Every structure is written in structure tokens, then in C-alpha cells.
Amino acid sequence: MSDERAKLVRRFTAQRGCDTMLSGIRPASVREQLAVIGKTAAEDAVPDFYGEGGPVEELEGRVAGLLGTEAAVFFPTGTMAQQIALRYGAELTGRDGVGLHPLSHPVLHERDAHVLLAGLRTVRTTDAPRNPIAAEVAALDEPIGTLMLELPLRDAGFVLPEWDELTAVVTAARERGARVHLDGARLWESTVHLAHPLAAVAALADSTYVSFYKSLNGHSGAALAGDAELVRYARAWRHRHGGNLFQQWPAALAALAGLTHELPRLPRYVAHAKVVAAALATLPGARVYPERPHTHQFRLWLPHPADALNEAALALAEEEQAWFVGGWRDTEVPGVALAEVTVAGPALELDADQVVGLADRFLRRLPR
Ligand SMILES: Cc1ncc(COP(=O)(O)O)c(C=O)c1O
């Protein structure tokens, strides 16, 4: 087993043994995941055939219904779905520039796929750690076929615009003749801060991508939603990209389970994240951002090296069956590390005092 794999297995095992959890959820075993799929499948469900019919079609219909779009198409990954949405924008407008944030997923995490595979160019929208505002889009000095907005912008701290800012930046894009695509990997929980339902948000855009395995706890997979023409095009290019799997019903069933059970719970997580963030901000030397989180996720900094924090989290889990926060990484400030906190089901059981109590037990494990 590689070192990386061994670390993952150690963390998985430690988290499964915990009866208290602040960040994230207790990870499910393969058998537990199979049980969820089994319970979700209708008695007479028939598998899909290359994505046609079965739970995949049911899922596509459910997503189109939630987002209020004409159609939706299932994708094995969001990476693939978004390249196709952006390529479509370039074909329709004749412009290969895509308005992207330097912290967006395609720019940071996809090895230049949109450039190398779809022949697109990045036009940086803003260097500010938030989605671009209308004035920035109006001032771009290059044409763009599509403006992509990431709701929330994960690598800036899961930050969302205000509703008026969002509608204004969409208008600014349209005035430049650009289409609008939403990276909605975490759109499900964004409706609370935006104070508008999913369909109202998606109605602002020409295409919206949503993910099934982040806040919804599915296996994998994504959907691209928009008008029927976009979805027809996306199905053709999904095939070209090698994304037409023979059967995708396991991922679709896990996604359907997430929509039924987890989606309605997200607003409670978002509300509780404000309580958790305020409690964590009182720790010695801690910073949280946003101070009032926009979703159920936010960033936490502590004045310790990442290795020590990761080791303390594992030791606390293994010895006291309590999970604090993991995934620490060092920042450019020496001795200060950063982690993303996810307030989900298990954290609802912890009030502010219990959060601080758990944090104290965690901090006591750090070398002095
Ligand atoms: C904001 C955002 N966009 C796109 C993706 C891509 O999703 P996938 O892993 O399904 O390719 C991710 C995945 O982490 C993401 O966080």
C-alpha cells in the first residue's frame, strides 16, 4: 500500500470509530453505500443502457425539475460537463475566451483541460477573492463567449455574492454578448445566502452544473442543466469525451438518495455553521473566514504546522473517538495552517460550548 493510501485508510478507520464529529460526516463503507443504493432502487427498476432510461433518466428529470430547466443530462464528472458547456458557448458566440476566476476549478484543479481539450482561453475576471462584480466584467479588455461563475467560490472560502451583485454581473455579461454558465458544484446549499430558490438562480444562467457527491454525499457524478439544445449537444460531446458509460445506475441511485434525504437538511447545516464558526473564532490565534459563513463550509486557520494538526486530529479520533477538523495544509505564513470546515449532520449535535470543549481537547494534543 502506498503511503498516501495508508494515510487515507487510517483516517477513514479513525473517523468511522468516532461518536462525535465536528467537521464532515462519518464515512460510509462499501456495504453501507450498497445498502443505500438498494433501498433507493424501486422493486422493478431497470438499469440504464448507456445512460438512457432507468435511474439515470429519473435523476435527470428530477434535476431539471429542481432547477426549472427544460432538460438536464447526467455526467460522470463535473470536469467533463463544464468543458462541454464552455465549448458550447464558444461555438455559439464564435469566441474562445472564457471569463474565469483565477481560483475557479478549471483554472486551479483541471490541468488546463478547457485549454488543451476544448481549445478555450482563460480571460481572468478579477484577482479579488470573490466572484467578479459587474464593473469588472464590463471592463474586461477581451471578448468572452461565456462568463463562468462559481457559486460558492470554494478556494476563496466558499464565498457567495449578494443576490443583487449576482443579477448585475449576469446583466453585465449579457451586455458584452456573453453567455453565463454556473459552476454549481455546491449550488444546493447556496440558496440560503442567495435567498432565492434553485430555479431562480439557474434561471439567471444559460447552463448550470451541479454535483452529486459533495453536499449530497452521493458516489460521484454531476448534471448539466439548461435548454434542450444545450442538453442534446452535451450528450453528443459526452460520448466523444468517453463519458457514455454502459451503466451509471449506481451513481444515479446514490444521487437520488442524496436529493431525497440530504438536500432538505442543508439549510439547517448552513444555519449551524454560523454558530460553529463563531465558537471556533474564540480559539487562541484562530481565524475563520467568512466570519459568518455563506454556506455550511468555511475556512479555519490555526497558528500551528499542518503536520502537527493532522496528527492531533487522528490521535484524538483514535484515542477519544472524537473528530475535530482534518485536511490541514500549510499556508504562506510560516507556522500557520488552514483547513476547510464542513458543518453537516454530526455537527448539529454540538452546541457552541461543546464545539469549544472539543477544540480544547484537540489543541491539548499539540506539541508545546
Ligand atoms: C467548484 C468545483 N467545480 C467543479 C468540480 C469538478 O467536479 P468533478 O470532481 O465531478 O469533476 C469540483 C470538484 O471538486 C468543484 O469543487
PDBQT file of the ligand as one rigid body, heavy atoms in Angstrom, charges set to zero:
ROOT
HETATM    1  C1  LIG A 401     -16.184  24.028  -7.628  1.00  0.00    +0.000 C 
HETATM    2  C2  LIG A 401     -15.981  22.723  -8.352  1.00  0.00    +0.000 A 
HETATM    3  N1  LIG A 401     -16.215  22.651  -9.661  1.00  0.00    +0.000 NA
HETATM    4  C3  LIG A 401     -16.031  21.513 -10.350  1.00  0.00    +0.000 A 
HETATM    5  C4  LIG A 401     -15.604  20.351  -9.723  1.00  0.00    +0.000 A 
HETATM    6  C5  LIG A 401     -15.388  19.114 -10.555  1.00  0.00    +0.000 C 
HETATM    7  O1  LIG A 401     -16.139  18.025 -10.182  1.00  0.00    +0.000 OA
HETATM    8  P1  LIG A 401     -15.709  16.519 -10.555  1.00  0.00    +0.000 P 
HETATM    9  O2  LIG A 401     -14.829  16.048  -9.459  1.00  0.00    +0.000 OA
HETATM   10  O3  LIG A 401     -17.033  15.798 -10.618  1.00  0.00    +0.000 OA
HETATM   11  O4  LIG A 401     -15.010  16.569 -11.869  1.00  0.00    +0.000 OA
HETATM   12  C6  LIG A 401     -15.345  20.388  -8.347  1.00  0.00    +0.000 A 
HETATM   13  C7  LIG A 401     -14.862  19.178  -7.643  1.00  0.00    +0.000 C 
HETATM   14  O5  LIG A 401     -14.311  19.225  -6.568  1.00  0.00    +0.000 OA
HETATM   15  C8  LIG A 401     -15.530  21.604  -7.639  1.00  0.00    +0.000 A 
HETATM   16  O6  LIG A 401     -15.271  21.704  -6.327  1.00  0.00    +0.000 OA
ENDROOT
TORSDOF 0
